[in-house]
Structure formats: C-alpha cells, structure tokens
Amino acid sequence: MIFQMKRHFFVLVLLFVARLAAAETIRLSLAEAIRNRVVSVRAISNGGFQGKTTRVIMTNIKTQTVAIRIDVGTILKADSGGYQPMVLAGEELLVLQPSKTGEVLTETFCGNSPASCPSAGTTFAYAGIGSDTLVTVLRFIKANSLFDDLGQSAVWAITNNKSLSNIYDNNRPELARRLLDVICKATGRPMPDYYTINRPAEQIPNAPAYIPKPLKIIATFRVALESPKNLTLGVFNEKGEMIQKVFEDQSFPRSGHEFGVQFEAADVAPGKYFIRLKEGSVTMQEKAVIVE
C-alpha cells in the first residue's frame, strides 16, 4: 500500500513538472519572436534555391524555453549583393532552451528569378514576410507538397509577375489547374488559354535562376461545325507563314470537335507566334503565344 502511494506521488510530481515546463515554454511565430527580441536569427544556404536548401539558425536570448514556428512566406535576404532572396514555405518548428542555439532546415523557393542562385555558404538575414497573396499561394503549395518546378513557377508568378502559362505539369494537369485557380482568385489575373512546358530549372551557383527554355506550348481548340468543313490547324509566325502543321485542308463533319496542339518550341526563335484554326484563308480561332 505504501509502495503504491509513493508510486502515485512520483507520477503526480512528474506530471506537475511536465506541466510546469510546458507552461514556461514561450510559443511564438518567427516574426513575433524577432519583433519581441526573443531570438536572433541568421541563415546559411546549402546551395540552390528549390527544396530543403537553407538552414535557419536561431539563438534564444531569453531565460525561458521558446518554441518558434517559421511563418509561411518568410523572406530571407542575402547578406551579399546579387543573390536571390529565399522564400520560405514555412511552419518548421524549433524549440530552444534558454541561451541556446539551434537550427532547422527549411523548404525554400527563389524570390527573384533574374538574381543569382546562391552557392553553399551564402548567408542570409531575416527580411520579413511576403504579401498576403504570396502567403495564400504558399499555403496551397505546402498543403500539396509542391516543392518542385510547379511550385517555383507559382512563386515567380507572384514575385516576378511571370506568365501564368508556365504553371503547368503534364503529369499533374488537375493539380496545376487547382493551383492556377488559387492564383487567379488571389491576383485577379485571367486564366491562361495555353500552357508552356519548360525544361527543369537548373540550380547553378552564381547563375540566374530563370533561364527560359521552353520545350512545348500546349493549346486546345473547341469548335461546333454547323456543316461539314475543310479545316487547317497549325502554328504561324508573325509573317503569316506556317512553321508547324497539325493538319491542313482536312475534312470534318457537322459536329462538335476538340483539337489539341503541341507546339514544339524548343528550337524556334524567341518571339510571338499564332496557333490558328482556319477554314481556307479565314481564321476561325487564334491563340497568340510567346516563346521566351
């Protein structure tokens, strides 16, 4: 009986100590912690800009344990000029004892496509939180684990106003469409009427993050024919010359039709092109596309 009482007392003491420790832990977002001078922060790149590339290092300058959660949309600015800022998807958690230093590896994206990709060892400082629009898009990216070129294209659509046509993945068209819906609602920009498939982004230290390398441009035409017609579908340059034929002077019956086009853009000169559905010399539908 005495042994059982001692055991129960010991359990109660442990529970009390655990609750006391929990009560003494300060729980803050990184932005709150910096604003209230709870922690000091710096960051170091492992090289690259996409994926888990950056270590955020914090030092607790208080006498209590702190639990710091990184805000979605946190921006890190490089200490030296020319390197792109890092955009953090956020919500990584770091618990620090009083006066102790710790670090957490964070999911990042490039925040400025023309700037240079950081090399390993590049240092960064905390610069704040991005726009509400950026945060909204990052929350979708995080919820769907889009820590890849699709997510990066979405970030650049916000930070660099890049074309929404780049937000496409041939293997995940529905997910890309949902991501576009989020961006269009958040920005008021219209849904693109064609999509561009690019080569994967190359994370080369000290080189620009975004070097346009389009592979294909994908477009869809829908038409309802009230009578049989001979149609031509192709890609034309600004001189009106057909540079890629899908079909030419082909007969189609009275009906609804859907035509898909894959414009092979890898080896054409940058510029403006037109994907046209024609009957004879009359253009029935046209999509103007840009090859960067």
Sequence and secondary structure as in RCSB ss.txt:
>XXXX:A:sequence
MIFQMKRHFFVLVLLFVARLAAAETIRLSLAEAIRNRVVSVRAISNGGFQGKTTRVIMTNIKTQTVAIRIDVGTI
LKADSGGYQPMVLAGEELLVLQPSKTGEVLTETFCGNSPASCPSAGTTFAYAGIGSDTLVTVLRFIKANSLFDDL
GQSAVWAITNNKSLSNIYDNNRPELARRLLDVICKATGRPMPDYYTINRPAEQIPNAPAYIPKPLKIIATFRVAL
ESPKNLTLGVFNEKGEMIQKVFEDQSFPRSGHEFGVQFEAADVAPGKYFIRLKEGSVTMQEKAVIVE
>XXXX:A:secstr
 HHHHHHHHHHHHHHHHHHHHHHH EEEEHHHHHHTT EEEEEEE S SSEEEEEEEEEE SSS EEEE  TTEE
EEESSTTB  EEE    EEEE TT EEEEEEEEEES TTSBB  TT EEEEEEE  HHHHHHHHHHHHTT  SHH
HHHHHHHHHS   GGG   TT HHHHHHHHHHHHHHH     SEEEEE      BTSBS    EEEEEEEEEEEE
SS EEEEEEEE TTS EEEEEEEEEEE SEEEEEEEEEE TTS SEEEEEEEEETTEEEEEEEEEE 
